[in-house]
């Protein structure tokens, strides 16, 4: 199962909000006014420091006239790959055997 990294999630969401705000030619003050927030809240959202409620996410998607799904950043920006995923123990076995064989070939008996 992939690991959700909340720090990466909020940072990626903040970048997405900043991009959408700029594409909409809105200042932070304009967006804050539309959402009933302070400008500093928009600054904190865009920098990934403020966690958003579900209601705030819906308000943001409405402010940008996009779907909720389109507001969310791509998963690869906030999902850490599990280091165990894709691990094949047989690969290690063959590597270990190779190292042992080279060692045995180089030792004098």
Phi, psi and omega in degrees: 000134180294152180262122177280123176257105185299324179298314177294323180300308183290328176293316179293320177296319178299317177298321180295316179298315179300314180299313180295321179297315181292320177297332179272002182055043178251142171278169175298322178298317180299312181295318179301318180297317179296329183263354183072033180242171172275155177302323180297330176295319178295318177302315181292323177296312183294334179267359178081010183271343183248126177278135184260145173280165177300320179297320179295323178297318178295321178296320178297315180297324177292320180298327180265359180057046178230166178287160178302316180299323181289340178285326185286141179287160177300144184303326183294350179274347182220005177255122176274135178288138177289121182297339180280332182299131180084358179285130179241112182299332179296328177298318180293321181299314181293324178294316179297318179298321179296316179295316180297316180299317178296321179297314182295325179292332185263358179264143178270135178254000000 
